[in-house]
Structures are given as C-alpha cells and as structure tokens.
Amino acid sequence: MSQSHVLIVGSVALDSVQTPSGKAERALGGAATYSSVAASFFAPVRIVGVVGEDFPAEHLAFLKSRGIDTEGLQIVRGGKTFHWAGTYEGDMNQANTLATELNVFSDFRPELPESYKSSEFVFLANIDPELQLKVLDQVTNAKLTAMDTMNFWIAGKPDKLREVMSRVDVVFINDAELRQLTGEANLVRAAAQVRALGPSYVIVKKGEHGAVMYCTPPVPPLCKGGKEASAPFDEGGKGVSTSFGEGGIGGLCFAAASYPLEEVIDPTGAGDTFAGGFMGYIASTGELTHDNLRRAVVYGSTLASFNVQDFSLNRLKRLTKAEIAERYEEFKRIVFFEETDAR
Amino acid sequence: MSQSHVLIVGSVALDSVQTPSGKAERALGGAATYSSVAASFFAPVRIVGVVGEDFPAEHLAFLKSRGIDTEGLQIVRGGKTFHWAGTYEGDMNQANTLATELNVFSDFRPELPESYKSSEFVFLANIDPELQLKVLDQVTNAKLTAMDTMNFWIAGKPDKLREVMSRVDVVFINDAELRQLTGEANLVRAAAQVRALGPSYVIVKKGEHGAVMYCTPPVPPLCKGGKEASAPFDEGGKGVSTSFGEGGIGGLCFAAASYPLEEVIDPTGAGDTFAGGFMGYIASTGELTHDNLRRAVVYGSTLASFNVQDFSLNRLKRLTKAEIAERYEEFKRIVFFEETDAR
C-alpha cells in the first residue's frame, strides 16, 4: 500500500518580523509553508499556493528537499510574492501587523493538479474561506479534512467560514479567535458552538497554555470529505472513556501542555506548524482513533515548540527526527502524574 | 503513628460577590476558610485567623463539622468580621474589588496555640507577608511549608514577600502576579526568578489554563521549616526524569490541565482551594516525592474545579470523596496520550 499524502493549501510568503530577540527581513514564511514543512517530517506533502517570480530559488529547493510536491505551487511570471510584516511584544501571543502586501496572492485561485485530488489528508490553511470551499469541492478521496483561519476572516466572512467549518472534520482555531467567532467567553461553551456546526473535532490553540481538543460525542462522524474510514472509533474501546461518549467533560477529550520555553524567538507560524505536524502524523499512521488524534496533538505541539525557537523556518530546517522523538517523550514526563509503564 | 496536621493561617471572611450567574451576600469566604475546607477532605486541619462577634455560628459549626480545629480562630468580642465585596465579568480570571472592610482583620496578629506549633504541613494563605514571617517563626516541626499571596502585597511589600518566599518550600502564585512580581513576561523565566529566591517549588495557577509546577534541580532542598524529610527524591528514580535533574525543561516539572467547565458560577477562592487540596493531599500521604507532588497538584485542581461550580463554599459543603476520586480519574483521561496501565 502506498503512503497517504497530506494536501496543504494556503499562503506561501516572505515575512518581515521583529521580536524582542531580533528581526528577519523577507524571510520564508506563509501558513502553507510552515504546515507543509512540519507535515513533511511524517508524511509526503503536496502543496498548493502561489508565489511571484521574486520567490528565491533556494526556498523552492528547500521545500523539494523536504519531499514536498510543488506541482501545485503556481509561480506567476513578473509577479511579486505575498509579503507580511509584523512585530511581537510582551508575552508574544498576538502579532501586530505592520504591512500586508497580498501581491500575487490577491488573485489566488487554488487549482488542484489531477494527481493531488485523491489526497487522503487535506489541510486548508488560513486563507479566504471561499477558496477553502473551492478546494473541498475538488478533493475526491479525503479521509480527514481540517481547516484553520484567522481574525480577519472571522470579522469579514463569518458565514462562509461557518460553511467551511460545517464541511471539515477538524477545526483549528486559537482561543482569542474562538471567542471572537462565538461571542462566548467560556471556551468550553464556545467550542461547543463550533462543534454544533458539524466538525468532529475542534482543536483550540492557546499558545503558551498549550492546546485543547474537543470532540463531538459519541462517535465523531469523520470523513466528510470523501469515503468512510473503516470503523474509526471502534478499536475495542481502548482508551476511549465512556464519559467522553456522554460528553461528560464538556466535550473536551484532550488537553495538551505547551512545551516550556525560556525564550520564544519568533512565534510566527506556530499555529501552522502545529496543524501541519498534527496532519502529518495522522497521515503517517492512517489511524483515526481518539488515542491517535491525542498523539497527533502532542506531535503538533512538539513541532510548534521547535519552530518558535528561531526566526522563519530556520529551526525546522535543522530539525531531526531524533529531536522530535526526544521532545515528545519530554511532553509525557511533563504531564503524566501516575507511575505507568509508559514512563 | 498519628496523622500529620495541616496548619493554615489567613483570612476568614464574609464575601459579597456578583458574577454573571448571580450573587451572594455576606457569604462564608476568606483564603484560610477555602484552603482549610479543601485540605480537610484529606487530613486534619488547624486554622489560625480572626473573626468578629458577627460571624455566624453556623459557619463555625461547619468548619468544626469538617474536623477543622478552630482553637486558633480568634473571635473578637464586639468586632466585625473582614468583609470583601467584588464582581467578576467576561472570562472571570480577574476579580474587580468593590469594597474591602478589614475590620478585626486589620489588627490580626497570628498567635499559634501551643498544640499547633508542631504541625508538619504549614500553609500561609494570602495575608501580609510580615504576618506570614511571624508564623514561620513559631512553627517547630514543619516538613513542608507553603505560601500564597496577591497583587496587593506584591505592590506594597515586595521585599518582605521575597523574604517569605526564601523561607518556604512551595510558592503558590498566579500567572498575572508572577509577571507583576518579576517584571518578566515569559513565565518560565519568571518562575526561575522566584525559584532563585529559594523555594524548591513554584506552582503557577493559571485559572482556566490549569497549573504548572516548577522545581529547582537537581534535588529540591525541602524542609526549610524544620527537620529534614527522609530522602525525599531518592526513591529509585521512578518517574523522576534525568532531564529534570539537568533543569532541561526550564525547571518545569509538571503541567496540569484545568477541568473543563461549561459554567463557572463563582471563581472566588479557587486558588485557595487549590492550595488547600494540594497541602491536604501531601499531608495525608506524607510523601515528598516529585510524583506525589504531581498528584497533589491534580487533587488541588480537582478541589478548585468543584469550588467554582457554586457561590461561596456551597459546592465544597456537599462534596463527597467519591466525587473527588471520580474527577481525579477524569483528569487522567483528559491529559494522558498513550495507552498505559493507568488508563
């Protein structure tokens, strides 16, 4: 059996970022870039995006070196690549945008190459929800679909955004955005509102406070994007608590700590890296069980924790599988509180 | 061997609280009250505080019904009990104080009854750090000492507060207060600053985001308050990772999730309840290992999660040990991410 692919659609950009630790000028960035590179540590990735003729060849070479299929990355002759400039201060949970030059991205219409359409794992990174819908219309064989978004679309296209949420299996959203979208301060109730739209999983990214996954009981109806997966939550009930089934914990099925970092160099792309690591790990295992989704959250957190330790994708460029495995084990040691065989 | 006692010193109050869920008028409150009642689910408690003649007899009877020794609770004839009034809004992480009437509390000088002085577990709830120091001067046999504080003392008596921190084993503090005290936005670095003052453990309470425990590697020098405990961290190394010893995770040794609640009725006393549950559990086991301190954090979180589900101590009044045990198990299910025997 051939390996499952992760299809990722979103922005590929050049970022100018300033943080208390320093700055990066027109460095490689973009939601699809971060998530594709993160996913590539686990599974083969197909990227869909657009860049201008100014996009440095070294970046393209880097993506290819990670085994990322770039057939779907359009290069617009004479065009300029999407450029974002921003700063971070204080607890660095929120970026201050200085400039957004959409350039070639403003006319972006995601067209999937034929070879991409049967991808089994689909991640719609943060882009216009109308474009996310167009991508969903093109995939034919998805086992798991996921999306991310940002405050700009919540404010500007909330109805289209809700339509996307109703058509995917997993919604990634940060805590501030979740409150903005729902008008609800309590995160458990806010997540329940999003789950009511249809997604089986709502994964709330909380930066330094970790991530929380909410599930729709009793058995999440996965696989909206395509054919049914085989009995995703029926593996002898191992690890699946009955109180999840009853929605007994406010629909919350997993809380992950964040990795403690004494210094966050650049938080740009942390959420994208998280989602990419999550999707890559799921694709590599093909297993849509609660337990595997928990592990995927921790792998996503692991990748994100590395990413913020340097500007742009610099840390991911030198990241090794051994480092990922080591930090994953550290996550266990941080959160476990009983002597168990796993320790 | 007789059971270890928890000595708790702090405010006993009448609180008037308004939240989006309703209000309570002159209901039982106070840091020492919440923490004593929480601790009483695990171990015998001795309380030190002061109330006025207006303090309702039913409250005194309730404390006694929980097995709390009230010999150290002074009743000032003709005096009025400390009264606090406040409101909570939005995410309810921060109280807005409307009134603080210290009354008899303004002349409070904690005098330990003779029978209290040999208490092995000592919790200095939020009071004037100078009074906390006076209590430490009176205890003779402490195995574990802990303190809590608030923004008022951080602003008003930071030097005395640091002196208390240097003399206890465990510092409880919330994330906003930790940032205020240290002027450091990064919580890992901020906690390191507090650990540098001397306490073996800094436990950061983060409300809806759970709690994080930082440890001073390699072997925390516990038992400042009295005699040495026997080899507290030398139990075959079970569960104690070498990377803790190297301080490899920024000194963080445990991250606990918060229990997901769809409705927080009244957050008053959550931090006190957390600390009381922690101290009570430690006292009940007498075990000063990393693993036991982790469990204590989860028991503290468990008690706190119940407390916020009703006004005043109303939820704790009807809480059962079976409910505590059940929710503790739910905490496991929320955070574990590998199939283990413990599941």
Chai-1 contact restraints between the chains, C-beta under 6 A:
chainA,res_idxA,chainB,res_idxB,connection_type,confidence,min_distance_angstrom,max_distance_angstrom,comment,restraint_id
A,G90,B,A185,contact,1.0,0.0,6.0,A-B,restraint_1
A,D91,B,A185,contact,1.0,0.0,6.0,A-B,restraint_2
A,A185,B,G90,contact,1.0,0.0,6.0,A-B,restraint_3
A,A185,B,D91,contact,1.0,0.0,6.0,A-B,restraint_4
A,V188,B,P260,contact,1.0,0.0,6.0,A-B,restraint_5
A,V188,B,E262,contact,1.0,0.0,6.0,A-B,restraint_6
A,R189,B,E262,contact,1.0,0.0,6.0,A-B,restraint_7
A,H209,B,H209,contact,1.0,0.0,6.0,A-B,restraint_8
A,K238,B,E339,contact,1.0,0.0,6.0,A-B,restraint_9
A,G239,B,E339,contact,1.0,0.0,6.0,A-B,restraint_10
A,G239,B,R343,contact,1.0,0.0,6.0,A-B,restraint_11
A,S241,B,R333,contact,1.0,0.0,6.0,A-B,restraint_12
A,I249,B,P260,contact,1.0,0.0,6.0,A-B,restraint_13
A,I249,B,E330,contact,1.0,0.0,6.0,A-B,restraint_14
A,G250,B,P260,contact,1.0,0.0,6.0,A-B,restraint_15
A,G250,B,E262,contact,1.0,0.0,6.0,A-B,restraint_16
A,L252,B,P260,contact,1.0,0.0,6.0,A-B,restraint_17
A,A255,B,A257,contact,1.0,0.0,6.0,A-B,restraint_18
A,A255,B,I334,contact,1.0,0.0,6.0,A-B,restraint_19
A,A255,B,V335,contact,1.0,0.0,6.0,A-B,restraint_20
A,A257,B,A255,contact,1.0,0.0,6.0,A-B,restraint_21
A,P260,B,V188,contact,1.0,0.0,6.0,A-B,restraint_22
A,P260,B,I249,contact,1.0,0.0,6.0,A-B,restraint_23
A,P260,B,G250,contact,1.0,0.0,6.0,A-B,restraint_24
A,P260,B,L252,contact,1.0,0.0,6.0,A-B,restraint_25
A,E262,B,V188,contact,1.0,0.0,6.0,A-B,restraint_26
A,E262,B,R189,contact,1.0,0.0,6.0,A-B,restraint_27
A,E262,B,G250,contact,1.0,0.0,6.0,A-B,restraint_28
A,R294,B,F337,contact,1.0,0.0,6.0,A-B,restraint_29
A,R295,B,F337,contact,1.0,0.0,6.0,A-B,restraint_30
A,V298,B,F337,contact,1.0,0.0,6.0,A-B,restraint_31
A,E330,B,I249,contact,1.0,0.0,6.0,A-B,restraint_32
A,R333,B,S241,contact,1.0,0.0,6.0,A-B,restraint_33
A,I334,B,A255,contact,1.0,0.0,6.0,A-B,restraint_34
A,V335,B,A255,contact,1.0,0.0,6.0,A-B,restraint_35
A,V335,B,V335,contact,1.0,0.0,6.0,A-B,restraint_36
A,F337,B,R294,contact,1.0,0.0,6.0,A-B,restraint_37
A,F337,B,R295,contact,1.0,0.0,6.0,A-B,restraint_38
A,F337,B,V298,contact,1.0,0.0,6.0,A-B,restraint_39
A,E338,B,A342,contact,1.0,0.0,6.0,A-B,restraint_40
A,E339,B,K238,contact,1.0,0.0,6.0,A-B,restraint_41
A,E339,B,G239,contact,1.0,0.0,6.0,A-B,restraint_42
A,T340,B,T340,contact,1.0,0.0,6.0,A-B,restraint_43
A,T340,B,D341,contact,1.0,0.0,6.0,A-B,restraint_44
A,T340,B,A342,contact,1.0,0.0,6.0,A-B,restraint_45
A,D341,B,T340,contact,1.0,0.0,6.0,A-B,restraint_46
A,D341,B,D341,contact,1.0,0.0,6.0,A-B,restraint_47
A,A342,B,E338,contact,1.0,0.0,6.0,A-B,restraint_48
A,A342,B,T340,contact,1.0,0.0,6.0,A-B,restraint_49
A,R343,B,G239,contact,1.0,0.0,6.0,A-B,restraint_50
